[in-house]
Amino acid sequence: MLSISDVTVTISVLKPMPILGGFGKPLILGASTAGKDYKNYADIDAVQTDYPANTEEYKAAAAIFAQKNPPAELAVISRKTGASPVTLADLLPTLFLKDWHFLITTTTTVEDLILIADAVEADKSRQFVARTSSKADLATIKAKGYDRTAVIYHTTVTNYPDAAWVGAVGSLPVGSVTWKGWTLVGIAPMDIDATELSAIHALGANTYVTKAGTNVTSDGRAVSGEFIDLIHSQDYIVFSIQYAVQDLFNRAQEMRTKIPFDNRGIAQIESASRTVLQRAFLQGMIATDEDGVALYNTTFPPRSQVDPANIAARNYPDGKFEFIIAGAVHKAGISGTIKFA
């Protein structure tokens, strides 16, 4: 993906084998004869000025705003399907130039879901939450192994359990929560047994069930089995470091100075990066050691260790960071002993 930023941040996830199995702003992607451009809305009344209560876009927005932790705003765009229609394939690339993180769509057609999920996976900066009432479609989606698409399975999809899930969790501080165990306002639990629940999970989906008398989301995973919050945290750290260092460059220009290509300038770039990592730690993304020390580290070699060709090109490509993800407890095993004396 082309970018006008001067900062490139890449991240790889290193994990043991086998695998143990605005940043919350939603975008609702709809479709209508005339279509409507991308627009932000702060509440459901504002949505209704453009999308009447009988439209699918309104229903998705209502599910988001009905939750206990709704986002400060959401965006809606409606793809034109009438004369001179806009195809989904043509529209999708333009969406990644807009301000949003979680994509919700009004369609449940598996071909559309695959097209959207492929685009989100390729872009590597957003997440897609979909819904379906078809286990056959789940199998089709599961075969793609998406890290950035999560699916909630429910026999009733007209009230948007996917949008409700994003509304309940997506806007909370990144890294502070997982996506498992959330109560969704307006969504009825599925009446299923443990065998069917296991089968749904095996198909790469989540659902909505009753546990210990409370209605909750059954898991918090993407199609691949990766945790939704891990991908969200990864995106947050990459974007935040990119933003922080770019802001450092911008402020230097505003002050009519520069970031010198010496150890002073390198230290400034490292400091900006470490500030983001410390914030990520405070939000719960990064683990601690036995002494409570955050488990992250940065390595920014001094000028003397930088390739002279990069110095001549005014390019410092050698900064690195690493951290240990905090994760979360989703299951527990507890054993006890009964004694008679």
ChimeraX attribute file (.defattr): number of C-alpha atoms within 10 A of each C-alpha:
attribute: neighborCount
match mode: 1-to-1
recipient: residues
	/A:1	7
	/A:2	4
	/A:3	7
	/A:4	5
	/A:5	10
	/A:6	11
	/A:7	18
	/A:8	14
	/A:9	15
	/A:10	10
	/A:11	12
	/A:12	7
	/A:13	11
	/A:14	8
	/A:15	10
	/A:16	6
	/A:17	6
	/A:18	6
	/A:19	8
	/A:20	8
	/A:21	8
	/A:22	12
	/A:23	20
	/A:24	25
	/A:25	21
	/A:26	29
	/A:27	26
	/A:28	23
	/A:29	22
	/A:30	21
	/A:31	21
	/A:32	16
	/A:33	13
	/A:34	13
	/A:35	16
	/A:36	16
	/A:37	10
	/A:38	16
	/A:39	14
	/A:40	17
	/A:41	16
	/A:42	13
	/A:43	18
	/A:44	20
	/A:45	14
	/A:46	11
	/A:47	22
	/A:48	18
	/A:49	10
	/A:50	15
	/A:51	19
	/A:52	13
	/A:53	16
	/A:54	9
	/A:55	15
	/A:56	22
	/A:57	25
	/A:58	23
	/A:59	21
	/A:60	25
	/A:61	28
	/A:62	23
	/A:63	25
	/A:64	32
	/A:65	23
	/A:66	18
	/A:67	20
	/A:68	14
	/A:69	15
	/A:70	22
	/A:71	23
	/A:72	13
	/A:73	19
	/A:74	26
	/A:75	21
	/A:76	25
	/A:77	20
	/A:78	22
	/A:79	21
	/A:80	20
	/A:81	15
	/A:82	12
	/A:83	8
	/A:84	9
	/A:85	13
	/A:86	15
	/A:87	11
	/A:88	16
	/A:89	12
	/A:90	9
	/A:91	12
	/A:92	16
	/A:93	13
	/A:94	9
	/A:95	16
	/A:96	16
	/A:97	8
	/A:98	12
	/A:99	15
	/A:100	22
	/A:101	21
	/A:102	25
	/A:103	25
	/A:104	25
	/A:105	26
	/A:106	22
	/A:107	16
	/A:108	16
	/A:109	12
	/A:110	17
	/A:111	13
	/A:112	14
	/A:113	22
	/A:114	17
	/A:115	13
	/A:116	20
	/A:117	24
	/A:118	16
	/A:119	17
	/A:120	24
	/A:121	17
	/A:122	11
	/A:123	14
	/A:124	13
	/A:125	20
	/A:126	21
	/A:127	26
	/A:128	27
	/A:129	23
	/A:130	25
	/A:131	30
	/A:132	25
	/A:133	15
	/A:134	14
	/A:135	16
	/A:136	12
	/A:137	17
	/A:138	22
	/A:139	15
	/A:140	14
	/A:141	24
	/A:142	19
	/A:143	12
	/A:144	14
	/A:145	16
	/A:146	21
	/A:147	22
	/A:148	27
	/A:149	30
	/A:150	27
	/A:151	25
	/A:152	30
	/A:153	25
	/A:154	25
	/A:155	14
	/A:156	15
	/A:157	17
	/A:158	15
	/A:159	16
	/A:160	26
	/A:161	30
	/A:162	29
	/A:163	32
	/A:164	26
	/A:165	24
	/A:166	28
	/A:167	30
	/A:168	24
	/A:169	26
	/A:170	26
	/A:171	20
	/A:172	16
	/A:173	14
	/A:174	23
	/A:175	24
	/A:176	17
	/A:177	16
	/A:178	22
	/A:179	21
	/A:180	21
	/A:181	18
	/A:182	18
	/A:183	22
	/A:184	26
	/A:185	18
	/A:186	14
	/A:187	20
	/A:188	17
	/A:189	20
	/A:190	16
	/A:191	11
	/A:192	11
	/A:193	9
	/A:194	8
	/A:195	8
	/A:196	11
	/A:197	19
	/A:198	12
	/A:199	12
	/A:200	20
	/A:201	18
	/A:202	15
	/A:203	23
	/A:204	25
	/A:205	32
	/A:206	26
	/A:207	23
	/A:208	27
	/A:209	22
	/A:210	17
	/A:211	12
	/A:212	6
	/A:213	7
	/A:214	12
	/A:215	19
	/A:216	21
	/A:217	22
	/A:218	21
	/A:219	21
	/A:220	22
	/A:221	27
	/A:222	27
	/A:223	26
	/A:224	20
	/A:225	21
	/A:226	21
	/A:227	22
	/A:228	22
	/A:229	24
	/A:230	22
	/A:231	20
	/A:232	23
	/A:233	22
	/A:234	21
	/A:235	19
	/A:236	20
	/A:237	20
	/A:238	17
	/A:239	18
	/A:240	20
	/A:241	22
	/A:242	21
	/A:243	20
	/A:244	19
	/A:245	21
	/A:246	18
	/A:247	14
	/A:248	16
	/A:249	18
	/A:250	14
	/A:251	14
	/A:252	13
	/A:253	12
	/A:254	9
	/A:255	8
	/A:256	8
	/A:257	10
	/A:258	14
	/A:259	17
	/A:260	11
	/A:261	15
	/A:262	12
	/A:263	14
	/A:264	12
	/A:265	15
	/A:266	18
	/A:267	15
	/A:268	16
	/A:269	21
	/A:270	19
	/A:271	16
	/A:272	19
	/A:273	23
	/A:274	18
	/A:275	14
	/A:276	20
	/A:277	25
	/A:278	16
	/A:279	14
	/A:280	23
	/A:281	23
	/A:282	14
	/A:283	15
	/A:284	20
	/A:285	28
	/A:286	21
	/A:287	18
	/A:288	16
	/A:289	9
	/A:290	7
	/A:291	6
	/A:292	8
	/A:293	10
	/A:294	20
	/A:295	17
	/A:296	18
	/A:297	12
	/A:298	15
	/A:299	11
	/A:300	19
	/A:301	17
	/A:302	16
	/A:303	16
	/A:304	9
	/A:305	9
	/A:306	15
	/A:307	14
	/A:308	12
	/A:309	9
	/A:310	12
	/A:311	14
	/A:312	9
	/A:313	9
	/A:314	11
	/A:315	15
	/A:316	17
	/A:317	15
	/A:318	13
	/A:319	15
	/A:320	15
	/A:321	16
	/A:322	15
	/A:323	17
	/A:324	18
	/A:325	20
	/A:326	16
	/A:327	17
	/A:328	15
	/A:329	7
	/A:330	11
	/A:331	5
	/A:332	5
	/A:333	4
	/A:334	4
	/A:335	4
	/A:336	5
	/A:337	4
	/A:338	5
	/A:339	5
	/A:340	3
	/A:341	3
